[in-house]
Amino acid sequence: LGEYGALYTANVISLDDAIRLIGKRGELMASAKSGSMSAILGLDESKIKELLKEASSSGTVTVANYNTPDQTVITGEENAVLKANELCSAAGAKRVVPLAVSGAFHSPLMKEASESYSEFVSNVQINDAEIPVVTNVDAKLTTDRNEFKTKMVEQIYSSVYWTQTIQYLVDQGVDTFIEIGPGKVLAGMNKKIAKEAKTFNICDSQSIENVISAFISQ
């Protein structure tokens, strides 16, 4: 969802269209096939992928989110996710946490929703980006409006490459991250991905003052 804030900031979409797109996206995802998701903690990414191949004998299951090097979220059909949970636990995962979600987000089960969304996106004014946006379907810089049209649709059923996105930005010289919005989940994740970077979160007037003070003191 945060990517739409980035698209608006980069003048790829207008504020009105951002709100319309977010509303339609949520509506379509809520009506998609049911499924489940789990967070796998303390297990290597390559090992998880290996176990997902084994669990796929019970149905569709794939990676939804690469949150941190130590936390990966899986998604798919309920039986397949349950099987993957068992396999990951047996393989030595520190924790396997079933998530309270209404569907198998960022999985192939969202493909039908993405097709309807594609029709909706085709009627929205999409511009080239004035500021490059690192899209989370591939952790790559994007500026071309046609690429955005494609990636906005793919994002519904594709993995979210958050870890890779932050690592890419660090490699490009970014040394400060600010999470804007309620809570500080992303800030916490970023501290595990980019330990040397400065990470802040802004969620109220006091946290704004704290961030300003931190920059003034540098």
C-alpha positions in Angstrom: 0.0 0.0 0.0 2.9 2.4 0.8 4.0 2.2 -2.8 0.9 4.2 -3.8 2.1 7.0 -1.6 5.4 6.9 -3.4 3.7 6.9 -6.8 1.7 10.0 -5.8 4.8 11.7 -4.5 6.6 11.0 -7.7 3.7 12.4 -9.7 3.0 9.1 -11.3 -0.7 9.3 -10.2 -2.8 12.1 -8.8 -4.1 12.0 -5.2 -7.7 11.4 -6.4 -6.6 8.5 -8.6 -4.4 7.1 -5.8 -7.4 6.9 -3.5 -9.6 5.4 -6.3 -6.9 2.8 -7.1 -6.3 1.8 -3.4 -10.1 1.4 -3.0 -10.5 -0.7 -6.0 -7.4 -2.8 -5.2 -8.8 -3.5 -1.7 -12.2 -4.3 -3.0 -10.9 -6.9 -5.5 -8.4 -8.5 -3.1 -11.1 -8.9 -0.5 -13.3 -10.7 -3.0 -10.5 -13.1 -4.2 -10.2 -16.8 -3.3 -9.7 -17.5 0.4 -6.4 -18.9 1.7 -3.9 -18.3 4.5 -0.5 -16.8 5.4 2.2 -17.5 7.9 5.4 -15.7 9.1 8.5 -17.9 9.2 11.2 -16.7 11.5 14.8 -17.8 11.8 15.0 -20.0 8.7 17.2 -19.3 5.6 15.3 -18.0 2.5 16.8 -20.7 0.3 15.7 -23.4 2.7 12.1 -22.0 2.8 11.9 -22.1 -1.0 13.0 -25.7 -1.0 10.4 -26.6 1.6 7.7 -24.7 -0.3 8.3 -26.9 -3.4 7.7 -29.9 -1.2 4.6 -28.4 0.4 3.2 -27.5 -3.1 2.1 -31.1 -3.4 -0.8 -30.1 -1.1 -1.7 -27.0 -3.2 -0.5 -23.5 -4.1 2.0 -22.0 -1.6 4.7 -19.3 -2.3 6.6 -16.5 -0.7 4.4 -13.4 0.0 6.9 -11.1 1.7 10.7 -11.0 2.1 10.4 -8.9 5.3 13.9 -9.2 6.7 16.8 -11.7 6.3 15.3 -13.5 9.3 11.6 -13.2 8.5 9.7 -14.5 5.5 6.0 -14.6 5.0 4.4 -17.4 3.0 1.0 -17.5 1.4 -1.4 -19.8 -0.5 -4.0 -22.4 -0.1 -4.7 -23.4 3.5 -3.7 -27.0 3.3 -0.4 -26.1 1.5 0.4 -23.4 4.0 -0.3 -25.8 6.9 2.1 -28.3 5.3 4.7 -25.7 4.8 4.3 -24.6 8.4 5.0 -28.2 9.6 8.0 -28.6 7.3 9.5 -25.3 8.4 9.1 -26.1 12.0 10.7 -29.5 11.5 13.6 -27.8 9.6 14.5 -25.6 12.6 12.5 -22.4 12.2 12.6 -20.4 15.4 8.9 -19.6 15.1 6.1 -20.2 12.7 3.3 -17.7 13.2 -0.1 -18.2 11.3 -1.4 -14.7 10.4 -4.9 -13.5 11.0 -5.7 -12.5 7.4 -8.7 -12.9 5.2 -7.0 -14.2 2.1 -3.8 -15.5 0.5 -2.4 -12.0 -0.5 0.5 -11.8 -2.9 -0.1 -15.3 -4.2 -1.3 -16.7 -7.5 -4.7 -17.0 -5.9 -4.9 -13.2 -6.4 -4.5 -13.6 -10.2 -8.2 -13.2 -11.0 -8.3 -10.0 -8.9 -5.3 -8.7 -10.7 -6.9 -9.2 -14.1 -9.9 -7.1 -13.0 -7.6 -4.5 -11.6 -5.7 -4.3 -14.9 -8.9 -3.1 -16.6 -9.3 -0.5 -13.9 -5.7 0.7 -14.2 -6.0 1.1 -18.0 -8.5 3.9 -17.5 -6.3 5.9 -15.0 -3.8 8.6 -16.0 -0.4 7.2 -15.3 2.7 9.4 -15.8 6.4 8.9 -16.0 7.9 9.3 -12.6 9.5 12.6 -11.7 11.4 10.8 -8.9 12.5 7.2 -9.5 10.4 4.7 -7.5 11.9 1.3 -6.3 9.0 -1.0 -7.0 8.6 -3.9 -4.6 7.7 -6.5 -7.2 11.4 -6.5 -8.3 13.3 -4.1 -6.1 14.3 -2.1 -9.1 14.2 1.6 -10.0 11.2 2.5 -12.2 10.3 5.7 -14.0 8.4 4.6 -17.2 4.6 4.9 -17.0 4.0 1.7 -18.9 6.2 -0.3 -16.5 4.1 1.1 -13.6 0.9 0.0 -15.2 2.3 -3.5 -15.4 3.9 -3.6 -12.0 0.8 -2.2 -10.2 -1.1 -5.2 -11.5 1.7 -7.7 -10.8 2.0 -6.4 -7.2 -1.3 -8.0 -6.3 -0.2 -11.6 -6.9 3.6 -11.3 -6.7 6.1 -11.4 -3.8 7.0 -8.2 -2.0 10.8 -7.8 -2.1 11.1 -5.5 0.9 14.5 -6.8 2.1 15.9 -6.6 -1.4 14.5 -3.1 -1.9 16.2 -1.7 1.3 19.4 -3.5 0.4 19.3 -2.0 -3.1 18.8 1.5 -1.6 21.7 1.1 0.8 23.9 -0.1 -2.1 23.0 3.2 -3.9 24.2 5.2 -0.9 21.0 5.8 1.1 21.8 6.0 4.8 18.6 7.3 6.3 15.1 5.9 6.3 11.9 7.5 7.7 8.7 5.5 8.1 5.6 7.7 8.0 2.4 6.3 9.4 1.0 4.6 12.5 3.3 2.3 14.3 7.0 1.4 13.5 6.9 -2.0 12.0 8.9 -1.1 8.9 11.4 0.9 10.9 11.9 -2.2 13.0 12.4 -4.4 9.9 14.8 -1.9 8.4 17.0 -2.0 11.5 17.5 -5.7 10.9 18.2 -5.2 7.1 20.3 -2.1 7.2 21.9 -2.0 10.6 24.3 0.8 9.8 21.6 3.1 8.5 19.7 5.7 10.5 16.1 4.8 10.9 13.2 6.9 12.2 9.4 6.7 12.3 6.9 9.5 12.3 3.4 8.9 13.6 2.4 12.0 15.6 3.5 15.5 16.4 6.1 14.4 19.0 7.8 12.0 16.7 8.0 14.7 14.0 9.8 16.9 16.6 12.1 14.0 17.5 13.1 13.5 13.9 13.7 17.2 13.3 15.8 17.4 16.5 17.9 14.4 15.3 18.6 16.0 12.0 19.5 19.4 13.5 21.9 17.7 15.9 23.8 16.0 13.1 
